[in-house]
């Protein structure tokens, strides 16, 4: 399926749903990314020792990026303004949630890289 066909189907409401469904999906994925990123940040800080912080950070980045893309796609294709029941406000709220999950995942990966570096060696 080409990119133009995907955008045409999204404009008709065929990919991520019509109404509030797409916005709720984007909100859910964004909140999931934030939760995974927060747990991974706790793992990287040594507060909890279950799991791999690097995998959690990458998962938060992926979930945040997917949530942001879904929210932008829904906001771009929704008809009507805020308060019409098309989920525009939910999509607008989901954009910073997804971006926050991406930034949190990036912070986790930075902490993991710092922890892997030997103590006596300075970066060049």
N, C-alpha and C positions, 0 to 999 in steps of 0.2 A: 504494500500500500504506500503510495507516495505521500509526501508531506502535504501537498495541496489537498489531497483526498481526505487526509486526517483532519485538517483544519476545516474543510467543508462539512465533514460529519460532526465535528465538535460544534460548529455554528448552528447545526440543526438540533443539537442536544442529544446526539446518538452515542457519544463516547462516555462522558462523565455524568450523564443524567440531566434532567431538566428540573427547574425549580431549585430547591435548596439542597438537593442530593449531592451535587458536585461540590458545593461549598462545605457541606458537612464532611464529605470525604476528605477534602483538603485540610479542614480543621483537625480531623482525627489523625491524619498522617503527620501533620505538624506537631501536634501534642505528643504523639508517640515518639517522634524524633527528639523532642525536648526531654522526655522522660528517659529515653535510652542514653542521651547525651549527659544528662545529670548523673545517672548511675555510673556511666563510664568515667566521668570526672571524679566521682568519689573513689572509684577503683584506682585511677591514676594517682590520686593523692594519698593512697594507702589507707583510707578509712575503712574500706571493705575489701576483702581479698578473694572474692568469688568471681571468676571469669577473667577475660582478657580485656584490658582497657582499650587497646588499639582496635580490636574488632568492634567494640562498642562505639568508639569514635567514628569509625568508618560507617557503621550502621546509622548513626545520627546524621552524618553528612548526606548519605543516600536518602534517608527518609525526609530530611529537611528539603533537599533539592526536589524530590518528587512532589512533596506537599506544596512547595512554592510554584512549581510548574503547573500543577493542577489548579491552584488558586488563580494564577495569572490567566490561564486558559479559560477558566470559568468567568472571571471578571471581564475578560475581553469579549466573550460571546453571550453574556447575559443581556436580555432585553429589558428595558425599563430601568428605573432608578432605585435608590434605597427605599425600602418599605413596600415594594410591589410584590414581594414573595418570591423573587427570582434568586435570592441568595447572594446578591451583590455585596452586602455588608459582611456576610460570613467569609466571602472570598477575600475581601479587603483585610479582614482581621487575620486570615490564614497566611497571608504573605509575610508579615513580620514573624509569625510563629515558625514558619519554615526557614526563614533566614536566620532566626535565632538558633535553631537546631543545627544549621550548617556551621555557624560561628562557634557554637559549643563543641561540636565534633572536632573542629579545627584546633580549638584550645586543648582538647584531650590529646590529639596527635602531637601537638607541640610539647606538652608535658611528658608524653611517652618518649619522645626523641631526646629530651633533656635528661631523662632518667637513664637512658641507654648510653649516654656519653660518658667516657671515663672521667674520673674526678680531676686528674692532673693535667688533662689536655685542654688547651684552649682552642676554640674554633678559628680557622684562618679566614 
